[in-house]
Amino acid sequence: MPVVARHLMILGRVQGVFYRNWTVETARSLGLTGWVRNRMDGSVEALVQGEADMVDRFVTLAQDGPPAAKVARIEAANAPVEALNSFEKRPTA
């Protein structure tokens, strides 16, 4: 199955609720690579890549996120696949 990548902007109450940690754990459990970071505007940004069905599964799960999060919406766009070996948390941008 081909590898795909999605750039995600997650909006709502997603900072200060362990959303980034949840993202890392969930992405790794699905065998995905990429990264996640907070944005200065209060959103969370992520690049998620792997098998298409696992990326789609991640996006579905991200609609809820961790228990304290309140996701208003996710803006998802196709992205170029990067040479990444793991899923990591990056500094705020």
MODELLER restraints for C-alpha pairs under 7 A, 6 or more apart:
rsr = mdl.restraints
at = mdl.atoms
rsr.add(forms.Gaussian(group=physical.xy_distance, feature=features.Distance(at['CA:1:A'], at['CA:51:A']), mean=6.18, stdev=0.5))
rsr.add(forms.Gaussian(group=physical.xy_distance, feature=features.Distance(at['CA:2:A'], at['CA:51:A']), mean=6.03, stdev=0.5))
rsr.add(forms.Gaussian(group=physical.xy_distance, feature=features.Distance(at['CA:3:A'], at['CA:49:A']), mean=6.72, stdev=0.5))
rsr.add(forms.Gaussian(group=physical.xy_distance, feature=features.Distance(at['CA:3:A'], at['CA:50:A']), mean=4.80, stdev=0.5))
rsr.add(forms.Gaussian(group=physical.xy_distance, feature=features.Distance(at['CA:3:A'], at['CA:51:A']), mean=4.77, stdev=0.5))
rsr.add(forms.Gaussian(group=physical.xy_distance, feature=features.Distance(at['CA:3:A'], at['CA:52:A']), mean=6.34, stdev=0.5))
rsr.add(forms.Gaussian(group=physical.xy_distance, feature=features.Distance(at['CA:4:A'], at['CA:49:A']), mean=5.47, stdev=0.5))
rsr.add(forms.Gaussian(group=physical.xy_distance, feature=features.Distance(at['CA:4:A'], at['CA:50:A']), mean=5.60, stdev=0.5))
rsr.add(forms.Gaussian(group=physical.xy_distance, feature=features.Distance(at['CA:4:A'], at['CA:51:A']), mean=6.19, stdev=0.5))
rsr.add(forms.Gaussian(group=physical.xy_distance, feature=features.Distance(at['CA:4:A'], at['CA:52:A']), mean=5.67, stdev=0.5))
rsr.add(forms.Gaussian(group=physical.xy_distance, feature=features.Distance(at['CA:4:A'], at['CA:81:A']), mean=6.32, stdev=0.5))
rsr.add(forms.Gaussian(group=physical.xy_distance, feature=features.Distance(at['CA:5:A'], at['CA:47:A']), mean=6.87, stdev=0.5))
rsr.add(forms.Gaussian(group=physical.xy_distance, feature=features.Distance(at['CA:5:A'], at['CA:48:A']), mean=5.60, stdev=0.5))
rsr.add(forms.Gaussian(group=physical.xy_distance, feature=features.Distance(at['CA:5:A'], at['CA:49:A']), mean=4.07, stdev=0.5))
rsr.add(forms.Gaussian(group=physical.xy_distance, feature=features.Distance(at['CA:5:A'], at['CA:50:A']), mean=6.64, stdev=0.5))
rsr.add(forms.Gaussian(group=physical.xy_distance, feature=features.Distance(at['CA:5:A'], at['CA:78:A']), mean=6.00, stdev=0.5))
rsr.add(forms.Gaussian(group=physical.xy_distance, feature=features.Distance(at['CA:5:A'], at['CA:79:A']), mean=5.15, stdev=0.5))
rsr.add(forms.Gaussian(group=physical.xy_distance, feature=features.Distance(at['CA:5:A'], at['CA:80:A']), mean=6.15, stdev=0.5))
rsr.add(forms.Gaussian(group=physical.xy_distance, feature=features.Distance(at['CA:5:A'], at['CA:81:A']), mean=5.33, stdev=0.5))
rsr.add(forms.Gaussian(group=physical.xy_distance, feature=features.Distance(at['CA:6:A'], at['CA:47:A']), mean=5.78, stdev=0.5))
rsr.add(forms.Gaussian(group=physical.xy_distance, feature=features.Distance(at['CA:6:A'], at['CA:48:A']), mean=5.39, stdev=0.5))
rsr.add(forms.Gaussian(group=physical.xy_distance, feature=features.Distance(at['CA:6:A'], at['CA:49:A']), mean=6.33, stdev=0.5))
rsr.add(forms.Gaussian(group=physical.xy_distance, feature=features.Distance(at['CA:6:A'], at['CA:76:A']), mean=6.27, stdev=0.5))
rsr.add(forms.Gaussian(group=physical.xy_distance, feature=features.Distance(at['CA:6:A'], at['CA:77:A']), mean=5.48, stdev=0.5))
rsr.add(forms.Gaussian(group=physical.xy_distance, feature=features.Distance(at['CA:6:A'], at['CA:78:A']), mean=4.64, stdev=0.5))
rsr.add(forms.Gaussian(group=physical.xy_distance, feature=features.Distance(at['CA:6:A'], at['CA:79:A']), mean=5.16, stdev=0.5))
rsr.add(forms.Gaussian(group=physical.xy_distance, feature=features.Distance(at['CA:7:A'], at['CA:46:A']), mean=5.87, stdev=0.5))
rsr.add(forms.Gaussian(group=physical.xy_distance, feature=features.Distance(at['CA:7:A'], at['CA:47:A']), mean=4.61, stdev=0.5))
rsr.add(forms.Gaussian(group=physical.xy_distance, feature=features.Distance(at['CA:7:A'], at['CA:48:A']), mean=6.57, stdev=0.5))
rsr.add(forms.Gaussian(group=physical.xy_distance, feature=features.Distance(at['CA:7:A'], at['CA:76:A']), mean=5.67, stdev=0.5))
rsr.add(forms.Gaussian(group=physical.xy_distance, feature=features.Distance(at['CA:7:A'], at['CA:77:A']), mean=5.26, stdev=0.5))
rsr.add(forms.Gaussian(group=physical.xy_distance, feature=features.Distance(at['CA:7:A'], at['CA:78:A']), mean=6.22, stdev=0.5))
rsr.add(forms.Gaussian(group=physical.xy_distance, feature=features.Distance(at['CA:7:A'], at['CA:79:A']), mean=5.78, stdev=0.5))
rsr.add(forms.Gaussian(group=physical.xy_distance, feature=features.Distance(at['CA:8:A'], at['CA:45:A']), mean=5.62, stdev=0.5))
rsr.add(forms.Gaussian(group=physical.xy_distance, feature=features.Distance(at['CA:8:A'], at['CA:46:A']), mean=5.05, stdev=0.5))
rsr.add(forms.Gaussian(group=physical.xy_distance, feature=features.Distance(at['CA:8:A'], at['CA:47:A']), mean=6.20, stdev=0.5))
rsr.add(forms.Gaussian(group=physical.xy_distance, feature=features.Distance(at['CA:8:A'], at['CA:74:A']), mean=6.50, stdev=0.5))
rsr.add(forms.Gaussian(group=physical.xy_distance, feature=features.Distance(at['CA:8:A'], at['CA:75:A']), mean=5.64, stdev=0.5))
rsr.add(forms.Gaussian(group=physical.xy_distance, feature=features.Distance(at['CA:8:A'], at['CA:76:A']), mean=4.62, stdev=0.5))
rsr.add(forms.Gaussian(group=physical.xy_distance, feature=features.Distance(at['CA:8:A'], at['CA:77:A']), mean=6.67, stdev=0.5))
rsr.add(forms.Gaussian(group=physical.xy_distance, feature=features.Distance(at['CA:9:A'], at['CA:43:A']), mean=6.75, stdev=0.5))
rsr.add(forms.Gaussian(group=physical.xy_distance, feature=features.Distance(at['CA:9:A'], at['CA:44:A']), mean=5.89, stdev=0.5))
rsr.add(forms.Gaussian(group=physical.xy_distance, feature=features.Distance(at['CA:9:A'], at['CA:45:A']), mean=4.65, stdev=0.5))
rsr.add(forms.Gaussian(group=physical.xy_distance, feature=features.Distance(at['CA:9:A'], at['CA:46:A']), mean=6.61, stdev=0.5))
rsr.add(forms.Gaussian(group=physical.xy_distance, feature=features.Distance(at['CA:9:A'], at['CA:74:A']), mean=5.63, stdev=0.5))
rsr.add(forms.Gaussian(group=physical.xy_distance, feature=features.Distance(at['CA:9:A'], at['CA:75:A']), mean=5.07, stdev=0.5))
rsr.add(forms.Gaussian(group=physical.xy_distance, feature=features.Distance(at['CA:9:A'], at['CA:76:A']), mean=6.59, stdev=0.5))
rsr.add(forms.Gaussian(group=physical.xy_distance, feature=features.Distance(at['CA:10:A'], at['CA:43:A']), mean=5.69, stdev=0.5))
rsr.add(forms.Gaussian(group=physical.xy_distance, feature=features.Distance(at['CA:10:A'], at['CA:44:A']), mean=5.07, stdev=0.5))
rsr.add(forms.Gaussian(group=physical.xy_distance, feature=features.Distance(at['CA:10:A'], at['CA:45:A']), mean=6.20, stdev=0.5))
rsr.add(forms.Gaussian(group=physical.xy_distance, feature=features.Distance(at['CA:10:A'], at['CA:71:A']), mean=6.93, stdev=0.5))
rsr.add(forms.Gaussian(group=physical.xy_distance, feature=features.Distance(at['CA:10:A'], at['CA:73:A']), mean=6.19, stdev=0.5))
rsr.add(forms.Gaussian(group=physical.xy_distance, feature=features.Distance(at['CA:10:A'], at['CA:74:A']), mean=4.57, stdev=0.5))
rsr.add(forms.Gaussian(group=physical.xy_distance, feature=features.Distance(at['CA:10:A'], at['CA:75:A']), mean=6.53, stdev=0.5))
rsr.add(forms.Gaussian(group=physical.xy_distance, feature=features.Distance(at['CA:11:A'], at['CA:43:A']), mean=4.91, stdev=0.5))
rsr.add(forms.Gaussian(group=physical.xy_distance, feature=features.Distance(at['CA:11:A'], at['CA:44:A']), mean=6.69, stdev=0.5))
rsr.add(forms.Gaussian(group=physical.xy_distance, feature=features.Distance(at['CA:11:A'], at['CA:71:A']), mean=5.91, stdev=0.5))
rsr.add(forms.Gaussian(group=physical.xy_distance, feature=features.Distance(at['CA:11:A'], at['CA:72:A']), mean=5.56, stdev=0.5))
rsr.add(forms.Gaussian(group=physical.xy_distance, feature=features.Distance(at['CA:11:A'], at['CA:73:A']), mean=5.45, stdev=0.5))
rsr.add(forms.Gaussian(group=physical.xy_distance, feature=features.Distance(at['CA:11:A'], at['CA:74:A']), mean=6.19, stdev=0.5))
rsr.add(forms.Gaussian(group=physical.xy_distance, feature=features.Distance(at['CA:12:A'], at['CA:43:A']), mean=6.84, stdev=0.5))
rsr.add(forms.Gaussian(group=physical.xy_distance, feature=features.Distance(at['CA:12:A'], at['CA:70:A']), mean=5.72, stdev=0.5))
rsr.add(forms.Gaussian(group=physical.xy_distance, feature=features.Distance(at['CA:12:A'], at['CA:71:A']), mean=4.61, stdev=0.5))
rsr.add(forms.Gaussian(group=physical.xy_distance, feature=features.Distance(at['CA:12:A'], at['CA:72:A']), mean=4.54, stdev=0.5))
rsr.add(forms.Gaussian(group=physical.xy_distance, feature=features.Distance(at['CA:12:A'], at['CA:73:A']), mean=6.86, stdev=0.5))
rsr.add(forms.Gaussian(group=physical.xy_distance, feature=features.Distance(at['CA:13:A'], at['CA:69:A']), mean=5.52, stdev=0.5))
rsr.add(forms.Gaussian(group=physical.xy_distance, feature=features.Distance(at['CA:13:A'], at['CA:70:A']), mean=4.89, stdev=0.5))
rsr.add(forms.Gaussian(group=physical.xy_distance, feature=features.Distance(at['CA:13:A'], at['CA:71:A']), mean=6.09, stdev=0.5))
rsr.add(forms.Gaussian(group=physical.xy_distance, feature=features.Distance(at['CA:14:A'], at['CA:43:A']), mean=6.49, stdev=0.5))
rsr.add(forms.Gaussian(group=physical.xy_distance, feature=features.Distance(at['CA:14:A'], at['CA:44:A']), mean=6.64, stdev=0.5))
rsr.add(forms.Gaussian(group=physical.xy_distance, feature=features.Distance(at['CA:14:A'], at['CA:69:A']), mean=5.30, stdev=0.5))
rsr.add(forms.Gaussian(group=physical.xy_distance, feature=features.Distance(at['CA:14:A'], at['CA:70:A']), mean=6.52, stdev=0.5))
rsr.add(forms.Gaussian(group=physical.xy_distance, feature=features.Distance(at['CA:14:A'], at['CA:71:A']), mean=6.58, stdev=0.5))
rsr.add(forms.Gaussian(group=physical.xy_distance, feature=features.Distance(at['CA:15:A'], at['CA:42:A']), mean=6.40, stdev=0.5))
rsr.add(forms.Gaussian(group=physical.xy_distance, feature=features.Distance(at['CA:17:A'], at['CA:68:A']), mean=5.51, stdev=0.5))
rsr.add(forms.Gaussian(group=physical.xy_distance, feature=features.Distance(at['CA:17:A'], at['CA:69:A']), mean=5.77, stdev=0.5))
rsr.add(forms.Gaussian(group=physical.xy_distance, feature=features.Distance(at['CA:18:A'], at['CA:66:A']), mean=6.88, stdev=0.5))
rsr.add(forms.Gaussian(group=physical.xy_distance, feature=features.Distance(at['CA:19:A'], at['CA:65:A']), mean=6.42, stdev=0.5))
rsr.add(forms.Gaussian(group=physical.xy_distance, feature=features.Distance(at['CA:19:A'], at['CA:66:A']), mean=6.06, stdev=0.5))
rsr.add(forms.Gaussian(group=physical.xy_distance, feature=features.Distance(at['CA:19:A'], at['CA:69:A']), mean=6.94, stdev=0.5))
rsr.add(forms.Gaussian(group=physical.xy_distance, feature=features.Distance(at['CA:20:A'], at['CA:36:A']), mean=6.27, stdev=0.5))
rsr.add(forms.Gaussian(group=physical.xy_distance, feature=features.Distance(at['CA:20:A'], at['CA:37:A']), mean=6.76, stdev=0.5))
rsr.add(forms.Gaussian(group=physical.xy_distance, feature=features.Distance(at['CA:20:A'], at['CA:89:A']), mean=6.86, stdev=0.5))
rsr.add(forms.Gaussian(group=physical.xy_distance, feature=features.Distance(at['CA:22:A'], at['CA:65:A']), mean=6.88, stdev=0.5))
rsr.add(forms.Gaussian(group=physical.xy_distance, feature=features.Distance(at['CA:22:A'], at['CA:66:A']), mean=6.14, stdev=0.5))
rsr.add(forms.Gaussian(group=physical.xy_distance, feature=features.Distance(at['CA:24:A'], at['CA:87:A']), mean=6.10, stdev=0.5))
rsr.add(forms.Gaussian(group=physical.xy_distance, feature=features.Distance(at['CA:24:A'], at['CA:88:A']), mean=6.36, stdev=0.5))
rsr.add(forms.Gaussian(group=physical.xy_distance, feature=features.Distance(at['CA:24:A'], at['CA:89:A']), mean=6.91, stdev=0.5))
rsr.add(forms.Gaussian(group=physical.xy_distance, feature=features.Distance(at['CA:27:A'], at['CA:58:A']), mean=6.75, stdev=0.5))
rsr.add(forms.Gaussian(group=physical.xy_distance, feature=features.Distance(at['CA:27:A'], at['CA:87:A']), mean=6.86, stdev=0.5))
rsr.add(forms.Gaussian(group=physical.xy_distance, feature=features.Distance(at['CA:28:A'], at['CA:87:A']), mean=6.33, stdev=0.5))
rsr.add(forms.Gaussian(group=physical.xy_distance, feature=features.Distance(at['CA:30:A'], at['CA:54:A']), mean=6.14, stdev=0.5))
rsr.add(forms.Gaussian(group=physical.xy_distance, feature=features.Distance(at['CA:32:A'], at['CA:48:A']), mean=6.60, stdev=0.5))
rsr.add(forms.Gaussian(group=physical.xy_distance, feature=features.Distance(at['CA:32:A'], at['CA:49:A']), mean=5.61, stdev=0.5))
rsr.add(forms.Gaussian(group=physical.xy_distance, feature=features.Distance(at['CA:32:A'], at['CA:50:A']), mean=4.95, stdev=0.5))
rsr.add(forms.Gaussian(group=physical.xy_distance, feature=features.Distance(at['CA:32:A'], at['CA:87:A']), mean=6.79, stdev=0.5))
rsr.add(forms.Gaussian(group=physical.xy_distance, feature=features.Distance(at['CA:33:A'], at['CA:48:A']), mean=6.08, stdev=0.5))
rsr.add(forms.Gaussian(group=physical.xy_distance, feature=features.Distance(at['CA:33:A'], at['CA:49:A']), mean=5.36, stdev=0.5))
rsr.add(forms.Gaussian(group=physical.xy_distance, feature=features.Distance(at['CA:33:A'], at['CA:50:A']), mean=6.41, stdev=0.5))
rsr.add(forms.Gaussian(group=physical.xy_distance, feature=features.Distance(at['CA:33:A'], at['CA:84:A']), mean=6.14, stdev=0.5))
rsr.add(forms.Gaussian(group=physical.xy_distance, feature=features.Distance(at['CA:33:A'], at['CA:85:A']), mean=6.18, stdev=0.5))
rsr.add(forms.Gaussian(group=physical.xy_distance, feature=features.Distance(at['CA:33:A'], at['CA:86:A']), mean=4.72, stdev=0.5))
rsr.add(forms.Gaussian(group=physical.xy_distance, feature=features.Distance(at['CA:33:A'], at['CA:87:A']), mean=4.47, stdev=0.5))
rsr.add(forms.Gaussian(group=physical.xy_distance, feature=features.Distance(at['CA:34:A'], at['CA:47:A']), mean=5.11, stdev=0.5))
rsr.add(forms.Gaussian(group=physical.xy_distance, feature=features.Distance(at['CA:34:A'], at['CA:48:A']), mean=4.85, stdev=0.5))
rsr.add(forms.Gaussian(group=physical.xy_distance, feature=features.Distance(at['CA:34:A'], at['CA:49:A']), mean=5.96, stdev=0.5))
rsr.add(forms.Gaussian(group=physical.xy_distance, feature=features.Distance(at['CA:34:A'], at['CA:84:A']), mean=6.39, stdev=0.5))
rsr.add(forms.Gaussian(group=physical.xy_distance, feature=features.Distance(at['CA:34:A'], at['CA:86:A']), mean=6.39, stdev=0.5))
rsr.add(forms.Gaussian(group=physical.xy_distance, feature=features.Distance(at['CA:34:A'], at['CA:87:A']), mean=4.58, stdev=0.5))
rsr.add(forms.Gaussian(group=physical.xy_distance, feature=features.Distance(at['CA:34:A'], at['CA:88:A']), mean=6.48, stdev=0.5))
rsr.add(forms.Gaussian(group=physical.xy_distance, feature=features.Distance(at['CA:35:A'], at['CA:46:A']), mean=5.53, stdev=0.5))
rsr.add(forms.Gaussian(group=physical.xy_distance, feature=features.Distance(at['CA:35:A'], at['CA:47:A']), mean=5.36, stdev=0.5))
rsr.add(forms.Gaussian(group=physical.xy_distance, feature=features.Distance(at['CA:35:A'], at['CA:48:A']), mean=6.77, stdev=0.5))
rsr.add(forms.Gaussian(group=physical.xy_distance, feature=features.Distance(at['CA:35:A'], at['CA:87:A']), mean=5.25, stdev=0.5))
rsr.add(forms.Gaussian(group=physical.xy_distance, feature=features.Distance(at['CA:35:A'], at['CA:88:A']), mean=4.71, stdev=0.5))
rsr.add(forms.Gaussian(group=physical.xy_distance, feature=features.Distance(at['CA:35:A'], at['CA:89:A']), mean=5.62, stdev=0.5))
rsr.add(forms.Gaussian(group=physical.xy_distance, feature=features.Distance(at['CA:35:A'], at['CA:90:A']), mean=6.53, stdev=0.5))
rsr.add(forms.Gaussian(group=physical.xy_distance, feature=features.Distance(at['CA:36:A'], at['CA:45:A']), mean=5.70, stdev=0.5))
rsr.add(forms.Gaussian(group=physical.xy_distance, feature=features.Distance(at['CA:36:A'], at['CA:46:A']), mean=4.19, stdev=0.5))
rsr.add(forms.Gaussian(group=physical.xy_distance, feature=features.Distance(at['CA:36:A'], at['CA:47:A']), mean=6.55, stdev=0.5))
rsr.add(forms.Gaussian(group=physical.xy_distance, feature=features.Distance(at['CA:36:A'], at['CA:88:A']), mean=6.53, stdev=0.5))
rsr.add(forms.Gaussian(group=physical.xy_distance, feature=features.Distance(at['CA:36:A'], at['CA:89:A']), mean=5.06, stdev=0.5))
rsr.add(forms.Gaussian(group=physical.xy_distance, feature=features.Distance(at['CA:36:A'], at['CA:90:A']), mean=5.91, stdev=0.5))
rsr.add(forms.Gaussian(group=physical.xy_distance, feature=features.Distance(at['CA:37:A'], at['CA:44:A']), mean=5.80, stdev=0.5))
rsr.add(forms.Gaussian(group=physical.xy_distance, feature=features.Distance(at['CA:37:A'], at['CA:45:A']), mean=5.43, stdev=0.5))
rsr.add(forms.Gaussian(group=physical.xy_distance, feature=features.Distance(at['CA:37:A'], at['CA:46:A']), mean=6.42, stdev=0.5))
rsr.add(forms.Gaussian(group=physical.xy_distance, feature=features.Distance(at['CA:37:A'], at['CA:89:A']), mean=5.96, stdev=0.5))
rsr.add(forms.Gaussian(group=physical.xy_distance, feature=features.Distance(at['CA:37:A'], at['CA:90:A']), mean=5.00, stdev=0.5))
rsr.add(forms.Gaussian(group=physical.xy_distance, feature=features.Distance(at['CA:37:A'], at['CA:91:A']), mean=5.89, stdev=0.5))
rsr.add(forms.Gaussian(group=physical.xy_distance, feature=features.Distance(at['CA:37:A'], at['CA:92:A']), mean=5.48, stdev=0.5))
rsr.add(forms.Gaussian(group=physical.xy_distance, feature=features.Distance(at['CA:38:A'], at['CA:44:A']), mean=4.53, stdev=0.5))
rsr.add(forms.Gaussian(group=physical.xy_distance, feature=features.Distance(at['CA:38:A'], at['CA:45:A']), mean=6.22, stdev=0.5))
rsr.add(forms.Gaussian(group=physical.xy_distance, feature=features.Distance(at['CA:38:A'], at['CA:92:A']), mean=4.72, stdev=0.5))
rsr.add(forms.Gaussian(group=physical.xy_distance, feature=features.Distance(at['CA:38:A'], at['CA:93:A']), mean=6.57, stdev=0.5))
rsr.add(forms.Gaussian(group=physical.xy_distance, feature=features.Distance(at['CA:39:A'], at['CA:45:A']), mean=6.70, stdev=0.5))
rsr.add(forms.Gaussian(group=physical.xy_distance, feature=features.Distance(at['CA:39:A'], at['CA:92:A']), mean=5.49, stdev=0.5))
rsr.add(forms.Gaussian(group=physical.xy_distance, feature=features.Distance(at['CA:39:A'], at['CA:93:A']), mean=5.06, stdev=0.5))
rsr.add(forms.Gaussian(group=physical.xy_distance, feature=features.Distance(at['CA:40:A'], at['CA:92:A']), mean=6.84, stdev=0.5))
rsr.add(forms.Gaussian(group=physical.xy_distance, feature=features.Distance(at['CA:40:A'], at['CA:93:A']), mean=6.19, stdev=0.5))
rsr.add(forms.Gaussian(group=physical.xy_distance, feature=features.Distance(at['CA:48:A'], at['CA:55:A']), mean=6.64, stdev=0.5))
rsr.add(forms.Gaussian(group=physical.xy_distance, feature=features.Distance(at['CA:49:A'], at['CA:55:A']), mean=6.29, stdev=0.5))
rsr.add(forms.Gaussian(group=physical.xy_distance, feature=features.Distance(at['CA:49:A'], at['CA:81:A']), mean=6.83, stdev=0.5))
rsr.add(forms.Gaussian(group=physical.xy_distance, feature=features.Distance(at['CA:63:A'], at['CA:71:A']), mean=6.00, stdev=0.5))
rsr.add(forms.Gaussian(group=physical.xy_distance, feature=features.Distance(at['CA:64:A'], at['CA:71:A']), mean=6.28, stdev=0.5))
